[in-house]
Amino acid sequence: MPMDIINMYLAMILYYILISPYPVIILIFVTILYLLIGIIIFLSRAILELIIQVIQQCLYLFTKFIPPLQNICSKADSILNSFGIWLEGTHSKHNQNGKKRILVMKLYFLVIILSCVFFVVPYYLEPKLTGNSQKTCANINNFVEQKTAKAQEFVDQHYTPMTQEEIPQEETVEHIIFHLGPKGIEGSNLRSSPEKTSGNIVGIVRGEIELIFENEIQQTENIIWVKVSTADYIGVWISSNLLNEEEVAAYLTVEN
């Protein structure tokens, strides 16, 4: 039960992170990772100091109850003392005059800059490049999408947000139903407008979900956008490239 509650809160936090613009998602995850590394380093030092104290107490008991081991225990205790003094020295040295705080902030800004260079910039450059440069950016973006898809799966498993209520209909209307194709079945973005931008993603669908066609399509330079609805999302847009090709060919007609 406690783990279920923890997972629910984690999924809730992830949900609001994942609906943020792409750069914000990257910066938040990088910041969280940076903080976790800092906590691990801090705990590692504290754990090492605790281990040294425990071992020294054991050595003291050995010398008390087993006198022949006194010389060996004294040497080991001396080594542990030297190591403990070194740990305290590094800790106090970094803390002196706020040097540690300045170093931590410098490293943080360096990590932020590197994350922008290696993750955020390729996201916007991919549509504007060709050849190997575009492939490199695509590989980076696919890596990030895979990680965010796993995070979305965790959210879908542990947290279900409130969605728009379905509008009651007086008559039963037959709708055209689309399904995801091979390119989209593993995870496809639903957007609030018919354009590929980082800020208009409202959700992700995958699997055998039914997409109700809302009798509206728009075509950009390279993408045909289809307006659909699901049980959780009303009037959203999805690229026709992600839909079942046979269904698209049967029901959609795009005027050139």
C-alpha positions in Angstrom: 0.0 0.0 0.0 2.7 2.6 0.8 4.4 1.9 -2.5 1.1 2.4 -4.4 0.8 5.8 -2.8 4.4 6.7 -3.6 3.9 5.5 -7.2 0.7 7.5 -7.5 2.5 10.8 -6.4 5.5 10.1 -8.7 3.1 9.4 -11.6 1.2 12.6 -10.8 4.5 14.6 -10.9 5.6 12.9 -14.1 2.2 13.6 -15.7 2.6 17.4 -15.3 6.2 17.3 -16.4 5.4 15.3 -19.6 2.7 17.8 -20.7 5.2 20.7 -20.5 7.1 22.0 -23.6 10.0 19.8 -24.8 12.8 22.1 -23.5 11.1 22.3 -20.1 10.9 18.5 -19.9 14.6 18.1 -20.7 15.7 20.7 -18.2 13.5 19.3 -15.4 14.8 15.7 -15.9 18.4 17.0 -16.1 17.9 19.0 -12.9 16.4 16.0 -11.1 19.2 13.7 -12.2 21.8 16.3 -11.1 20.2 16.6 -7.6 20.0 12.8 -7.3 23.8 12.5 -8.0 24.5 15.2 -5.4 22.4 13.4 -2.8 24.2 10.1 -3.6 27.6 11.7 -3.2 26.5 13.3 0.1 25.1 10.1 1.4 28.2 8.2 0.3 30.4 10.4 2.4 28.1 10.0 5.4 27.9 6.2 5.0 31.7 6.0 4.7 32.1 8.0 7.9 29.6 5.7 9.7 31.4 2.6 8.4 34.7 3.9 9.7 33.2 4.5 13.2 31.7 1.1 13.3 35.0 -0.6 12.2 36.9 1.4 14.8 34.5 0.3 17.5 35.0 -3.3 16.5 38.8 -2.9 16.6 38.5 -1.5 20.1 36.6 -4.5 21.2 39.1 -6.8 19.5 42.0 -5.2 21.4 40.0 -5.4 24.7 39.1 -9.1 24.4 42.0 -10.3 22.3 45.2 -8.5 23.5 47.6 -10.2 20.9 45.8 -8.4 18.1 46.5 -5.0 19.7 49.3 -4.0 17.3 47.4 -5.0 14.2 44.3 -3.3 15.4 46.3 -0.1 16.3 47.7 0.0 12.7 44.3 -0.5 11.2 42.8 2.1 13.4 45.6 4.6 12.4 44.8 4.0 8.8 41.1 4.5 9.3 41.8 7.7 11.3 43.9 9.0 8.4 41.1 8.2 5.9 38.5 9.8 8.2 40.6 13.0 8.6 41.0 13.1 4.8 37.2 12.9 4.4 36.6 15.7 6.9 39.3 17.8 5.3 37.8 17.5 1.8 34.4 18.4 3.2 35.5 21.4 5.1 37.8 22.5 2.3 34.9 22.6 -0.2 32.7 24.4 2.3 35.2 27.1 3.1 34.0 30.6 2.0 31.2 29.1 0.0 33.5 27.6 -2.5 31.5 24.4 -2.6 28.3 26.3 -3.4 29.9 28.2 -6.2 31.4 25.0 -7.7 28.0 23.2 -7.5 26.3 26.1 -9.3 29.0 26.2 -12.0 28.7 22.5 -12.6 24.9 22.8 -12.7 24.9 25.5 -15.4 27.5 23.5 -17.3 25.2 20.5 -17.3 22.2 22.7 -18.4 24.2 24.1 -21.3 25.3 20.6 -22.4 21.8 19.3 -22.2 20.6 22.2 -24.4 23.4 21.5 -26.9 22.9 17.7 -27.1 19.1 17.4 -26.6 17.1 20.6 -27.1 18.9 22.0 -30.1 18.7 18.7 -32.1 15.0 18.6 -31.5 14.5 21.9 -33.4 17.2 21.3 -36.0 16.0 17.8 -37.2 13.4 19.2 -39.7 15.8 21.7 -41.1 18.8 19.4 -41.8 19.5 16.6 -44.3 21.8 13.7 -44.6 23.9 12.4 -41.7 23.2 15.5 -39.6 19.5 14.8 -39.7 20.1 11.2 -38.9 22.1 12.2 -35.8 19.4 14.5 -34.6 16.8 11.9 -35.3 18.7 9.3 -33.2 18.9 11.7 -30.3 15.2 12.6 -30.5 14.2 8.9 -30.8 16.3 8.2 -27.6 14.5 10.9 -25.7 11.1 9.8 -27.1 11.8 6.2 -25.9 12.6 7.4 -22.4 9.5 9.7 -22.2 7.4 6.9 -23.6 8.5 4.7 -20.6 7.7 7.5 -18.2 4.3 7.9 -19.9 3.7 4.2 -19.4 4.4 4.6 -15.7 2.0 7.5 -15.6 -0.8 5.5 -17.4 -0.3 2.7 -15.0 -0.5 4.6 -11.7 -2.3 7.9 -12.4 -5.5 8.7 -14.4 -6.2 12.4 -14.6 -9.7 13.8 -14.9 -10.6 14.4 -18.6 -13.3 16.2 -20.4 -16.8 14.7 -19.9 -18.3 13.2 -23.0 -21.1 15.3 -24.5 -24.3 13.3 -24.4 -25.8 12.7 -27.8 -29.5 12.3 -28.5 -29.0 10.2 -31.6 -26.7 7.4 -32.3 -24.3 8.5 -35.0 -22.0 6.2 -37.0 -18.4 7.4 -36.9 -15.4 6.5 -39.0 -12.9 4.8 -36.7 -9.2 4.9 -37.3 -6.5 2.7 -35.7 -2.8 3.2 -35.3 -0.4 1.8 -37.9 3.0 0.2 -37.5 4.7 3.6 -37.2 2.4 4.7 -34.4 1.3 1.7 -32.5 4.2 1.9 -30.0 3.3 5.5 -29.1 1.9 8.5 -31.0 1.5 12.1 -30.0 -1.9 13.8 -29.9 -1.7 17.6 -30.6 -4.0 20.5 -29.9 -3.3 22.0 -33.4 -2.3 20.6 -36.8 1.4 21.4 -36.6 4.6 19.7 -35.3 5.7 21.9 -32.4 6.9 21.1 -28.9 4.2 23.0 -27.0 1.0 21.5 -28.5 1.3 17.9 -27.4 -1.6 17.0 -25.2 -1.2 13.3 -24.8 0.1 10.0 -26.2 -1.9 7.0 -27.5 -0.6 3.5 -28.3 -1.8 0.0 -29.0 -5.3 -0.9 -30.4 -7.0 2.3 -29.3 -9.9 3.6 -31.4 -9.6 7.1 -32.9 -12.9 8.6 -33.9 -12.6 10.8 -37.1 -14.0 14.3 -36.6 -14.5 14.9 -40.4 -11.7 17.4 -40.6 -8.2 17.2 -42.1 -5.5 19.7 -42.8 -2.3 19.4 -44.9 1.0 21.0 -44.3 4.1 20.7 -46.5 4.9 17.1 -45.6 2.2 16.0 -43.2 -1.6 15.3 -43.5 -3.2 16.0 -40.1 -6.4 14.2 -39.0 -8.7 15.5 -36.3 -9.8 12.7 -34.0 -11.3 12.1 -30.6 -10.8 9.3 -28.0 -12.4 8.4 -24.7 -9.9 10.8 -23.0 -9.3 13.5 -25.6 -11.8 15.5 -27.7 -10.9 17.2 -31.0 -7.1 16.5 -31.2 -4.8 16.2 -34.2 -2.7 13.3 -35.2 -0.4 12.7 -38.3 -1.9 10.4 -40.9 1.5 8.7 -41.2 0.9 7.2 -37.8 -2.5 5.7 -38.8 -3.4 2.4 -40.5 -2.6 3.0 -44.2 -5.6 1.0 -45.5 -8.0 2.9 -43.4 -6.5 6.2 -44.4 -6.7 5.3 -48.1 -10.3 4.2 -47.7 -11.7 7.2 -45.9 -9.4 10.2 -46.5 -9.2 12.2 -49.7 -6.8 15.1 -49.8 -7.2 17.7 -52.5 -3.9 18.8 -54.1 
